[in-house]
């Protein structure tokens, strides 16, 4: 196992396919956040093992699945089917409407 100092970890992760910024890594390893990879102290320096860092990065991946879809406006047919469901399409008190009325739709 190869050990590296904290400033060497973000470039190492980027070389291994994990896109992380230097400041993000610093934030995660800050004592107040404490969500970074395990480390050892060598005098005043934090040392991170390369295998441990990769295990930590892999453990923090989201589960496999489809990419989240971006928001899109509902078309006329979707708005019509939405009205058939009780309570569907009714925004909550703090929730903005999910569509705007369009003149080209005759669904009310």
Beta strands, then each sheet from edge to edge (+ up, - down):
strand 1: 3-5
strand 2: 40-42
strand 3: 45-49
sheet 1: 1+ 3- 2+
end
